[in-house]
Amino acid sequence: MALIGPLGRRFTALSCLVALVVSTDAAGQTFGSKDLSGEELFQRFCSACHGPLGHGDGPVARSLNTVVPDLTRVAERRGGDFPVAEIRQIIDGRSLVVAHGTRAMPVWGHEFWVEEGADVTAEKDAREIIRRLVEYLQEIQVRPRRDR
């Protein structure tokens, strides 16, 4: 049963933002998101909703009021083209695209900026983190089958 109303939205936001906890390596040293690969970033920030393989089946997805999209089929839904700029803008989230309606996912551009120090350098790092995520999403797109 999906949670509805303000409590449900708070639960969803909290569940997604849990991923913002600073990672620690085996030696106990902390490292920021700018040190992670696109796949590692996806697992850390996106898999709770989108699932470990990007199919929209993460553990948090069941509690959401909206269907979580299968991110491996973005290009397929777009006639074979992967919309890099649009996906970058959706992940960043700091400029709401009115045509997309209300925003169900965290504003990752802001979260990455804050996590990296909330200054000019952090903005550069946030853009790089988003670039790596977009690149990874482009890599996991399903390849169309060729008829024989």
Buried (B, 14 or more C-beta within 10 A) or exposed (E): EEBEEEEBBEBBEEBBEEBBEEBEEEEEEEEBBBEBEBBBBBBBBBBBBBBEBBBBBBEBBEBBEEEBBBBBBBBBEEEEEBBEEBBBBBBBBEEEEEEEEEEBBBBBBBBBBEBBBEEEEBBEBBBBBBBBBBBBBBEBBEEEEEEE
